[in-house]
């Protein structure tokens, strides 16, 4: 049974895929589907309850929460996708170099990676974004750099296992250069696992961006960010709970969607399941 067929049989994975597609369309079509300008303020309507005019209510500045959640999807997906690409690119290069070269280079790279992995993930991300400065772009770079050590370790382990296989040994015996071994025999066997990890990483990246924005080190106002919306809404949680809970639910749905897709891809691409029906 093919990978797509196994994926389709997983109803939770299909649900996650539908949610991801909806999020993507929401981000692309935000200017057309948002009922109001996300930066439009109306102080006389601040903290307005959900109703006919504001479907999900208004925040502390009278801005439409629905419009800001829609535009916040753009930030969440931008950070999730681009940071995943940064993490995968950096981790792939470092991991393949360490795993294939071995020796002192492998030892040096992996000791550096282990030092970074020893830091609590949020503390490491805070240190990086504090050095780069706040903002959407710097947050994306910081989250991507935060993900490089874990990807490096995963790739290195896969390379160490693959370089000892018979077909790689046969190609080496036939005189294939190291570059061809990596490109033709090792990299294609690593990519399926990296695709699964990238999907799961996007969920963590969205959550980390929300945490950084919540702390004031991520996306800066007036840009709509789910984490920033939760941060500003916590002060009025008792009198206007919808200000913080709505973007909080958006974060939950996005993280859940990518986790469901990642779990489905992991099951579908698992080589041990390719012979199952």
N, C-alpha and C positions, 0 to 999 in steps of 0.2 A: 504494500500500500504506500502511495506517495505521501510526501510530507504535507502537501496541501490537503489531501484527503483526510489525513489524521488530524490536521488543524481544524477542518470543518466539522469533524465529529465532536470536537470540544466546544460545548455550547458557551461555557464561560469565556473561552478565548474569542469566540465570535462576538460575544457581547462586548468584550474589551475592544475588539477591532472596530465595531460599530461606533463605540464611544470615541475612539481615537479619530475616526473619520469625521464624526460630528464636530469634534474639537478643531480639527484642521479646517473644515469648511467655515466654522465660526470665525476663526482667525483670518481667513482669506476674505470673507464677506463682511467683516466687521463694520466698514463704513456704510454698508447698505442695510444691515439688519439691526444695528443699534438704533434705538428710538431717539436718542439725544446725543449731543456732543458730550463725551465723557468728562470734559473739563468745565462744562457749563454749570455755573453756580446760581443758587437761588436761596439766599439766607432765610427768607421768610418761610421756606419749605424745608428747612433743615430737619433731619431725622424724621421725615415724613414716613408714615406707616405704608406698607404695601397696599396699593389700591388701583383705581382705574388709570390715574395719570402715571404713577410710578409702580410698575407691576411688582417689583421687588423692594420698593421703598427708596428713600433717599438717605445720603450719608450726612455727616455733620456740617457739610457745606452746601447741602441741598442738591448735590449731584446725583444723577440717576444711577442707582447701584447696578441695574441690569446692563446699562451701557458700559459701565466700568468693568464689570465682570467679562463682558464680551471682548472688550479691548485688552483686558488682562490676559485673555487666552493667547494673544499674540506674544506677549512677553514670556509666558510660561513655555510655549512651544519653541520660541526662538532660543531661549536659554537651554531647554532640554535637548534640542537637536544639535545646535552648534557646539555645546559643551561636550556632547557625546562624540562628535566628530573630532574635537580636539583631544579628548581622552584616548580615543581609539587610535588616532594617528600617532600620538606620542608614545602610547603604550606599545603599539605594534612595532615601531622602530626600535625602541629600547629593549623590548622583550625578545625580539628576534635576534638582535645583536648580542644580547647577553647569552641567550640559550644556544646560539649557533657558534659563537666565538669561543665561549668558555674561558678558562684560565683567569688571569688577573682582571681582565675586563669584566667578566661575568661577576666575579666577587665584588669588585668595586661598585658596579651598578646596583647589585642586589643589596649591598649594605646600605647604600643611599636610599633605596626604595624601602627597606625595612625601617629606617629611621623615620621616614615620612609616614609610613603606616602605623608607627607607634603613637603618633599624635591622634587625639580624638578628632573625628572627621570635621566637626563643626569648628573646633579651634583652628585646625589647619586652614579651612576655608576662610575663616575670619582673618587669619594672618595674611593670607594672599590678597584678599580684597582690601584689607587695610593698607597694604603696600601699594596696590594698584590704584586705589581710590574708588568711591562709589560710582554707580551708574550701570546701565543695562549691559553695555559692552564689557566693562571690567568684571562685572558679576559673571558673565558668560565665560570669560577667560579664567577667572578664579575657580569656577566649578569644574571647568575642563582640566585645569592643572591638578585640582584635587583628585580627579579620577584617574590620572595617568599611573600612579604607583600600583593600584589594584590591577589595571589592565596589563601593565608590564609583568607582574607576577603571573597572571593567568597565561599570557603568551609564552613567557619563558618556560613554564611547566609543560605546555603543549609542544614546544619546539624540542625540549629535552627528550620527550617521549617519541616524537616523530623521527628525530634524526637517527634513532637506533633501529628503526624499522627496516625490513629487508629491501623494500623497493628503493628507499633512500640510499641504503648501502650499495645496492646494485648500480644505481645512477652514479654514485661517487666512484665506484670501481671502473665504470666506463669513462671516467674522466670529466664528468659534468662539473663545471665550476660552481662555487658556493652560491653565487647569485642566482644561477638557474635552479639549484636545489631549493632555495628559498621560494623562488617565484612559482615554480611549476609543481613542486611536490609537497612543500610544507605549508605555504600560505593558503592554498585552496582548502586544506583540511582544518585550518584554524578558523577560517571565516565563518562557518555556521555557528560555532560557539560564540564568536564575537558578536554576531548579529543578535543572538539571544541576550547576551550581556548588555549590549547597547540599548535594547528595549527596556530592560530592567533598570539600567543606569539613568535613562530619561526620567523615570518615575522619581528616583532619588534626586536627580538634578532639579526637577520642579519643586520638590520638597525643600531642598537646600536653598534654592533661590528665594522661596517664600520665607524661610527662616532668616536669611540675610536681610531681606527687605523689611521683615518684621522688626529686626534689630536696628534698622536705619542705615545699614551699610550696603544695601543692594540698590534696587531701582529707586530713584528719587522722584518726589512729587514734582509736577502734577501727573507724571506718567502713571497710568493705571496698572497696578500690580496687586495680585491677590494677597500676598504677604503684607504689603503696605496697607491694604484695606483692612485686614484683620488687626494690624497694629493700631491704626487710628480708631477702629471701632471698639477696641477693648475698653476704652475710657467711658463709653456709654453703653456698656453691655447690659446693665440692669434696666436702663430706661428705653433703649432701642436695640434689642438683641439682634435684629436683622442686619444691622450695619456690619457686624463681624461674622455672623453665622453664614451668611450667603456666600461670601468669598471663601470661607472655610470649607463649605460644602463643595465649592468648585475645585479647590485643591484636592479634596478627598476623591472626587470623581476622576480627576485627571490621573492621579497617582494609581488609583485602582485600575483604570483602563490600561495603562502601560504595564502594570504588573500582570494583569490577566493575559494580555497579548504575549508578554515575555514567557509566562508559564506555558502558554499554548505552543509557542515556538520551540521551547525547550523540549516538550514532549514530541513535537512533530519532527524535529531535527535530530533527536537522539538516535545515534547509529544502532543502538541495541534494540530499537523498536522498528527498524526498517523491514524486518522479516515478519512482523506481526500483521494480523489481519483485523 
